[in-house]
């Protein structure tokens, strides 16, 4: 899916749920987070074989790095601004299910917002 369509859908979901903001992960640690996830997937997919894990991880990295997270975030920011939706940043957790990570990301942004008010 092209980046602009993905961004459009993310903003459309926010509009559907009348969200006041969209929380995006800070990209500072994104490479480490992705590497950690890829390694965990490789170990789960190919237990006991380091060589096969390395091949699996290499192919997975090629697929993951074939598009730009930076461009996706810029596109989301642009479309959110057009819709009047605020963008916030939060710290992306390294471990957990996608739902747990989303929850922690949202809580991180919430706590940052509270800290700024104080």
Buried (B, 14 or more C-beta within 10 A) or exposed (E): EEBBEBBBEBBEEBBEEEBEBBBBBEEEBEEEBBBEBBBEBBBEEBEEEEEEBEEBBEEBBEEEEEEEBEEBBEBBBBBBEEBEBEBBBBBBBBEEEEEEBBEBBBBBBBEBBEEEEE
